[in-house]
């Protein structure tokens, strides 16, 4: 699963192998935070 969330000036991107999980489950993946500001 891959999801992207924008909250200026940051872009959050999460990537996991699983497509679904239950609340409280531990998951593994990658979280990427990028500054998309022009400054």
Gaussian input, Z-matrix of N, CA and C with variables (Angstrom, degrees):
# hf/3-21g

backbone

0 1
 N
 C     1     B1
 C     2     B2     1     A1
 N     3     B3     2     A2     1     D1
 C     4     B4     3     A3     2     D2
 C     5     B5     4     A4     3     D3
 N     6     B6     5     A5     4     D4
 C     7     B7     6     A6     5     D5
 C     8     B8     7     A7     6     D6
 N     9     B9     8     A8     7     D7
 C    10    B10     9     A9     8     D8
 C    11    B11    10    A10     9     D9
 N    12    B12    11    A11    10    D10
 C    13    B13    12    A12    11    D11
 C    14    B14    13    A13    12    D12
 N    15    B15    14    A14    13    D13
 C    16    B16    15    A15    14    D14
 C    17    B17    16    A16    15    D15
 N    18    B18    17    A17    16    D16
 C    19    B19    18    A18    17    D17
 C    20    B20    19    A19    18    D18
 N    21    B21    20    A20    19    D19
 C    22    B22    21    A21    20    D20
 C    23    B23    22    A22    21    D21
 N    24    B24    23    A23    22    D22
 C    25    B25    24    A24    23    D23
 C    26    B26    25    A25    24    D24
 N    27    B27    26    A26    25    D25
 C    28    B28    27    A27    26    D26
 C    29    B29    28    A28    27    D27
 N    30    B30    29    A29    28    D28
 C    31    B31    30    A30    29    D29
 C    32    B32    31    A31    30    D30
 N    33    B33    32    A32    31    D31
 C    34    B34    33    A33    32    D32
 C    35    B35    34    A34    33    D33
 N    36    B36    35    A35    34    D34
 C    37    B37    36    A36    35    D35
 C    38    B38    37    A37    36    D36
 N    39    B39    38    A38    37    D37
 C    40    B40    39    A39    38    D38
 C    41    B41    40    A40    39    D39
 N    42    B42    41    A41    40    D40
 C    43    B43    42    A42    41    D41
 C    44    B44    43    A43    42    D42
 N    45    B45    44    A44    43    D43
 C    46    B46    45    A45    44    D44
 C    47    B47    46    A46    45    D45
 N    48    B48    47    A47    46    D46
 C    49    B49    48    A48    47    D47
 C    50    B50    49    A49    48    D48
 N    51    B51    50    A50    49    D49
 C    52    B52    51    A51    50    D50
 C    53    B53    52    A52    51    D51
 N    54    B54    53    A53    52    D52
 C    55    B55    54    A54    53    D53
 C    56    B56    55    A55    54    D54
 N    57    B57    56    A56    55    D55
 C    58    B58    57    A57    56    D56
 C    59    B59    58    A58    57    D57
 N    60    B60    59    A59    58    D58
 C    61    B61    60    A60    59    D59
 C    62    B62    61    A61    60    D60
 N    63    B63    62    A62    61    D61
 C    64    B64    63    A63    62    D62
 C    65    B65    64    A64    63    D63
 N    66    B66    65    A65    64    D64
 C    67    B67    66    A66    65    D65
 C    68    B68    67    A67    66    D66
 N    69    B69    68    A68    67    D67
 C    70    B70    69    A69    68    D68
 C    71    B71    70    A70    69    D69
 N    72    B72    71    A71    70    D70
 C    73    B73    72    A72    71    D71
 C    74    B74    73    A73    72    D72
 N    75    B75    74    A74    73    D73
 C    76    B76    75    A75    74    D74
 C    77    B77    76    A76    75    D75
 N    78    B78    77    A77    76    D76
 C    79    B79    78    A78    77    D77
 C    80    B80    79    A79    78    D78
 N    81    B81    80    A80    79    D79
 C    82    B82    81    A81    80    D80
 C    83    B83    82    A82    81    D81
 N    84    B84    83    A83    82    D82
 C    85    B85    84    A84    83    D83
 C    86    B86    85    A85    84    D84
 N    87    B87    86    A86    85    D85
 C    88    B88    87    A87    86    D86
 C    89    B89    88    A88    87    D87
 N    90    B90    89    A89    88    D88
 C    91    B91    90    A90    89    D89
 C    92    B92    91    A91    90    D90
 N    93    B93    92    A92    91    D91
 C    94    B94    93    A93    92    D92
 C    95    B95    94    A94    93    D93
 N    96    B96    95    A95    94    D94
 C    97    B97    96    A96    95    D95
 C    98    B98    97    A97    96    D96
 N    99    B99    98    A98    97    D97
 C   100   B100    99    A99    98    D98
 C   101   B101   100   A100    99    D99
 N   102   B102   101   A101   100   D100
 C   103   B103   102   A102   101   D101
 C   104   B104   103   A103   102   D102
 N   105   B105   104   A104   103   D103
 C   106   B106   105   A105   104   D104
 C   107   B107   106   A106   105   D105
 N   108   B108   107   A107   106   D106
 C   109   B109   108   A108   107   D107
 C   110   B110   109   A109   108   D108
 N   111   B111   110   A110   109   D109
 C   112   B112   111   A111   110   D110
 C   113   B113   112   A112   111   D111
 N   114   B114   113   A113   112   D112
 C   115   B115   114   A114   113   D113
 C   116   B116   115   A115   114   D114

   B1=1.4406
   B2=1.5219
   B3=1.2859
   B4=1.4589
   B5=1.5207
   B6=1.3232
   B7=1.4528
   B8=1.5183
   B9=1.3301
   B10=1.4608
   B11=1.5218
   B12=1.3396
   B13=1.4598
   B14=1.5208
   B15=1.3240
   B16=1.4610
   B17=1.5194
   B18=1.3126
   B19=1.4646
   B20=1.5189
   B21=1.3335
   B22=1.4652
   B23=1.5069
   B24=1.3143
   B25=1.4636
   B26=1.5323
   B27=1.3248
   B28=1.4649
   B29=1.5261
   B30=1.3173
   B31=1.4604
   B32=1.5229
   B33=1.3273
   B34=1.4644
   B35=1.5236
   B36=1.3108
   B37=1.4622
   B38=1.5216
   B39=1.3354
   B40=1.4592
   B41=1.5225
   B42=1.3195
   B43=1.4614
   B44=1.5256
   B45=1.3424
   B46=1.4621
   B47=1.5223
   B48=1.3289
   B49=1.4620
   B50=1.5251
   B51=1.3309
   B52=1.4699
   B53=1.5219
   B54=1.3207
   B55=1.4598
   B56=1.5285
   B57=1.3415
   B58=1.4664
   B59=1.5200
   B60=1.3294
   B61=1.4540
   B62=1.5191
   B63=1.3256
   B64=1.4609
   B65=1.5178
   B66=1.3259
   B67=1.4547
   B68=1.5215
   B69=1.3143
   B70=1.4558
   B71=1.5160
   B72=1.3361
   B73=1.4654
   B74=1.5260
   B75=1.3159
   B76=1.4606
   B77=1.5226
   B78=1.3210
   B79=1.4619
   B80=1.5215
   B81=1.3064
   B82=1.4536
   B83=1.5158
   B84=1.3043
   B85=1.4533
   B86=1.5109
   B87=1.3040
   B88=1.4578
   B89=1.5248
   B90=1.3204
   B91=1.4590
   B92=1.5151
   B93=1.3195
   B94=1.4596
   B95=1.5193
   B96=1.3307
   B97=1.4627
   B98=1.5203
   B99=1.3301
   B100=1.4562
   B101=1.5160
   B102=1.3254
   B103=1.4581
   B104=1.5238
   B105=1.3385
   B106=1.4600
   B107=1.5286
   B108=1.3159
   B109=1.4563
   B110=1.5272
   B111=1.3115
   B112=1.4664
   B113=1.5230
   B114=1.2982
   B115=1.4766
   B116=1.4985
   A1=108.41
   A2=115.32
   A3=120.82
   A4=107.94
   A5=115.87
   A6=120.96
   A7=109.05
   A8=116.20
   A9=121.61
   A10=107.98
   A11=115.91
   A12=122.76
   A13=107.74
   A14=117.42
   A15=122.17
   A16=109.85
   A17=115.49
   A18=122.42
   A19=105.06
   A20=115.59
   A21=121.13
   A22=112.30
   A23=117.75
   A24=128.34
   A25=113.26
   A26=118.71
   A27=120.42
   A28=112.33
   A29=115.16
   A30=123.35
   A31=107.08
   A32=116.75
   A33=122.11
   A34=108.02
   A35=116.66
   A36=121.41
   A37=108.14
   A38=116.77
   A39=121.03
   A40=108.37
   A41=115.05
   A42=121.00
   A43=108.35
   A44=116.15
   A45=122.15
   A46=109.39
   A47=115.91
   A48=120.52
   A49=111.44
   A50=117.33
   A51=121.77
   A52=111.12
   A53=116.08
   A54=121.83
   A55=111.67
   A56=116.81
   A57=119.95
   A58=109.62
   A59=115.08
   A60=121.62
   A61=107.69
   A62=116.01
   A63=121.69
   A64=110.36
   A65=115.35
   A66=120.16
   A67=109.35
   A68=116.29
   A69=121.57
   A70=113.71
   A71=117.83
   A72=121.06
   A73=110.39
   A74=115.90
   A75=121.09
   A76=107.91
   A77=115.88
   A78=119.96
   A79=108.98
   A80=115.48
   A81=121.22
   A82=107.78
   A83=114.79
   A84=118.94
   A85=110.44
   A86=114.12
   A87=120.87
   A88=108.52
   A89=116.39
   A90=122.45
   A91=107.68
   A92=115.88
   A93=121.18
   A94=108.05
   A95=116.81
   A96=122.13
   A97=107.33
   A98=115.82
   A99=120.96
   A100=110.38
   A101=116.95
   A102=122.35
   A103=107.44
   A104=117.09
   A105=120.81
   A106=111.77
   A107=116.15
   A108=121.65
   A109=110.26
   A110=116.37
   A111=121.34
   A112=111.58
   A113=117.54
   A114=121.13
   A115=111.89
   D1=143.13
   D2=176.52
   D3=-134.61
   D4=133.49
   D5=-179.32
   D6=-138.45
   D7=143.09
   D8=179.33
   D9=-126.76
   D10=135.75
   D11=179.57
   D12=-131.39
   D13=131.33
   D14=-179.89
   D15=-109.04
   D16=129.43
   D17=172.48
   D18=-141.04
   D19=93.53
   D20=-171.44
   D21=-47.84
   D22=134.26
   D23=6.07
   D24=-94.66
   D25=19.86
   D26=-174.19
   D27=-108.70
   D28=149.06
   D29=173.30
   D30=-119.08
   D31=124.07
   D32=178.60
   D33=-106.53
   D34=131.78
   D35=179.80
   D36=-131.31
   D37=125.27
   D38=177.70
   D39=-117.55
   D40=138.71
   D41=-179.51
   D42=-134.96
   D43=125.30
   D44=178.88
   D45=-132.97
   D46=160.93
   D47=176.28
   D48=-78.83
   D49=-30.66
   D50=-177.05
   D51=-82.48
   D52=147.46
   D53=176.55
   D54=-90.86
   D55=-24.05
   D56=-179.85
   D57=-152.09
   D58=157.14
   D59=176.86
   D60=-158.82
   D61=163.32
   D62=179.96
   D63=-92.68
   D64=153.65
   D65=178.05
   D66=-57.58
   D67=132.58
   D68=179.78
   D69=94.25
   D70=-13.97
   D71=177.16
   D72=-68.04
   D73=147.65
   D74=171.79
   D75=-84.61
   D76=137.38
   D77=177.70
   D78=-129.01
   D79=158.98
   D80=175.24
   D81=-119.76
   D82=145.80
   D83=179.39
   D84=178.66
   D85=-159.38
   D86=-177.19
   D87=-130.21
   D88=130.78
   D89=175.71
   D90=-113.84
   D91=125.92
   D92=-179.73
   D93=-121.49
   D94=129.25
   D95=178.09
   D96=-119.25
   D97=126.60
   D98=-176.85
   D99=-127.11
   D100=138.12
   D101=175.07
   D102=-87.66
   D103=116.69
   D104=-178.17
   D105=-105.53
   D106=18.67
   D107=178.50
   D108=-69.43
   D109=146.65
   D110=178.11
   D111=-76.90
   D112=-15.14
   D113=-177.97
   D114=-78.65

